[in-house]
Amino acid sequence: MKKSEQYKSLNFPYAELRLQNGDDGKCKVYDIVRGKYIAFTPEEHVRQHTIHFLVSHCSVPLRSIIAEYPVILNGTAQRADIVVVAPSGAPLMLVECKAPDVVIDRYTFSQAVRYNMILKARYIILTNGLKHYCYECTADGGCTPISSFPRFESQ
């Protein structure tokens, strides 16, 4: 099954995703971070393209990317879609991915800011694959929009 058969193009450069049909007949995509095939949902489509973009265009080493990073928020287990960690192991970038038909709104931004109150990453990225919103965060919790994804090598 080709990606284009099920999912529309995203606002990312082309990424070669490895797809296969699972035993249940549903499409699966190989996650280069987790090293296994997982369900190819619309949100996963965005997450995988974001991961490939971070590696190929932002110079993020694959070993610095964690998918579905656990976050405990008010005693409840949550998961950030992607966290990029600095060489020290501290979170550097928090990325929240939504399906292309989900509008990035205040709720999405608030979700990421709540996660970042725990993680304290320098950057927050919000994407639905079509629109990307990038922010640089300060120690006091403020977030300022920036024009593009940050490059890892400048950290």
C-alpha positions in Angstrom: 0.0 0.0 0.0 1.4 3.4 -1.0 1.2 6.3 1.4 -0.6 8.4 -1.2 -3.4 5.9 -1.4 -4.5 6.7 2.1 -2.9 10.0 3.2 -2.6 13.4 1.6 0.7 15.2 1.1 2.1 17.1 4.1 4.0 20.3 4.3 7.3 18.5 4.8 9.9 17.4 2.3 9.5 13.9 0.9 10.4 11.2 3.4 10.7 7.5 2.4 8.5 5.7 4.9 8.5 1.9 5.1 5.0 0.6 5.0 3.6 -2.9 5.3 0.2 -4.5 5.8 -0.2 -6.0 9.2 -1.7 -9.4 10.0 -5.0 -7.5 10.6 -4.8 -6.1 7.1 -4.2 -2.6 8.3 -1.3 -0.5 7.2 1.7 -0.2 9.5 4.7 2.1 9.2 8.3 1.5 10.4 9.2 3.9 13.2 12.9 4.6 12.9 13.0 5.8 16.6 11.3 2.8 18.2 12.7 0.3 15.7 9.4 -1.4 14.9 6.3 -1.3 12.8 3.3 0.5 14.3 -0.2 1.4 13.2 -0.2 4.0 10.4 -2.8 6.5 11.6 -3.1 10.0 10.3 -1.3 11.3 13.5 1.4 8.8 13.0 1.8 9.9 9.4 2.6 13.4 10.8 4.8 12.1 13.6 6.9 10.0 11.2 7.4 12.9 8.7 8.3 15.2 11.6 10.9 12.7 12.8 12.4 12.4 9.4 12.4 16.2 9.0 14.2 16.7 12.4 16.9 14.2 11.3 17.4 15.3 7.7 16.8 19.1 7.9 17.4 20.1 11.6 20.5 17.9 12.2 18.9 16.1 15.1 20.7 12.8 15.8 18.3 9.9 15.7 19.6 8.8 19.2 18.4 12.2 20.6 14.7 11.6 19.6 12.2 9.9 21.9 8.7 9.1 20.6 5.8 9.1 23.0 7.9 10.5 25.8 6.2 9.9 29.2 5.0 12.9 31.1 3.3 12.8 34.5 0.9 15.7 34.7 -1.1 16.1 37.9 -0.5 12.4 38.8 -1.8 11.3 35.4 0.4 9.6 32.8 0.5 11.4 29.5 2.7 11.2 26.5 4.4 13.9 24.5 4.5 12.9 20.8 8.2 13.7 20.3 10.9 14.9 22.6 14.4 15.8 21.5 17.0 15.6 24.2 20.2 17.5 24.5 23.5 15.7 24.9 23.1 16.1 28.6 19.8 14.1 28.4 17.6 17.1 29.3 14.6 17.8 27.1 15.5 20.4 24.4 12.5 20.3 22.1 8.9 19.2 22.7 6.9 18.4 19.5 3.1 17.8 19.6 1.7 16.2 16.4 -1.9 16.2 15.4 -3.6 14.6 12.4 -3.8 16.8 9.3 -7.6 17.4 9.8 -7.0 18.7 13.4 -6.7 22.4 13.7 -3.8 23.6 15.8 -5.5 25.9 18.3 -5.2 27.3 21.8 -6.1 23.9 23.2 -3.1 22.3 21.4 -0.8 25.1 22.5 -2.1 24.8 26.1 -1.5 21.0 26.1 2.1 21.5 25.0 2.7 24.3 27.5 1.3 22.0 30.3 3.7 19.2 29.3 6.5 21.7 29.1 5.9 22.9 32.6 7.2 19.5 33.6 9.8 19.0 30.8 11.2 22.5 30.6 12.3 22.2 27.0 13.7 25.2 25.3 11.5 24.8 22.2 7.9 23.8 21.5 6.8 22.7 18.1 3.1 22.2 17.2 2.3 20.6 13.8 -0.6 18.9 12.0 1.7 18.3 9.1 0.2 21.1 7.1 0.9 24.0 9.5 3.8 24.2 11.9 4.1 26.6 14.9 7.5 27.0 16.5 8.2 28.6 19.9 11.2 29.4 22.0 10.5 29.2 25.7 12.0 31.1 28.6 12.7 30.0 32.1 9.7 31.9 33.4 7.4 29.9 31.2 6.9 32.4 28.4 6.9 31.3 24.8 7.9 33.5 21.8 7.1 32.5 18.3 10.1 31.7 16.1 10.1 31.6 12.3 11.2 28.0 11.8 12.2 24.7 13.4 15.4 25.1 15.4 18.6 23.4 14.2 20.1 20.9 16.7 23.7 21.8 15.9 23.2 25.3 17.2 22.4 24.0 20.7 
